[in-house]
Amino acid sequence: MPRELDLRGLNCPMPVLKAGKALRALQPGEQIVVLTSDPLAGVDIPHLCREQGHELEESGREGGISRFVIRKRG
């Protein structure tokens, strides 16, 4: 089961910085689920994945919360 990183209540740039730090701690191929209420994360998290080569497997927004499933490059 992937680790969940709850970043609700944090504003830009904290969600993307904390997600990046959490990804660095994972082994290649591991997943993390990131939850955030920051609307800018919808741009920042996919950009982080593209820049660092991670796979954004899922993303969506419901009830003001964005959910991203990211697999660390490997």
TIVEXFI-639154 format. One record per residue (C-alpha): residue number from 1; x, y, z. Coordinates in steps of 0.5 Angstrom, whole numbers, plus 500, padded with zeros to 3 digits. Layout:
BEGIN
    i    x    y    z
  NUM    X    Y    Z
...
***
This chain:
BEGIN
    i    x    y    z
    1  500  500  500
    2  503  507  498
    3  505  512  503
    4  500  518  504
    5  503  525  505
    6  497  529  508
    7  499  536  506
    8  492  540  507
    9  492  547  510
   10  499  548  507
   11  500  553  501
   12  505  554  496
   13  511  552  495
   14  510  548  501
   15  506  542  498
   16  511  541  492
   17  517  542  497
   18  515  537  502
   19  512  532  496
   20  519  533  493
   21  523  531  500
   22  518  525  501
   23  520  522  494
   24  527  523  495
   25  526  518  501
   26  523  513  497
   27  526  507  493
   28  525  507  486
   29  518  504  484
   30  515  506  490
   31  509  510  490
   32  506  516  495
   33  499  519  495
   34  499  526  496
   35  493  530  499
   36  493  538  498
   37  488  543  499
   38  493  548  495
   39  490  550  488
   40  497  551  485
   41  499  544  487
   42  495  542  481
   43  500  546  477
   44  506  545  481
   45  506  537  483
   46  505  535  475
   47  511  540  474
   48  515  537  479
   49  514  530  476
   50  516  532  469
   51  522  535  471
   52  524  530  476
   53  522  524  471
   54  517  521  476
   55  510  518  474
   56  504  522  476
   57  499  515  476
   58  493  519  478
   59  491  526  479
   60  484  529  481
   61  480  534  485
   62  474  533  489
   63  471  538  495
   64  477  542  495
   65  482  537  496
   66  487  535  490
   67  490  528  490
   68  496  525  487
   69  499  518  486
   70  506  519  484
   71  511  513  483
   72  518  515  484
   73  522  514  477
   74  526  508  477
***
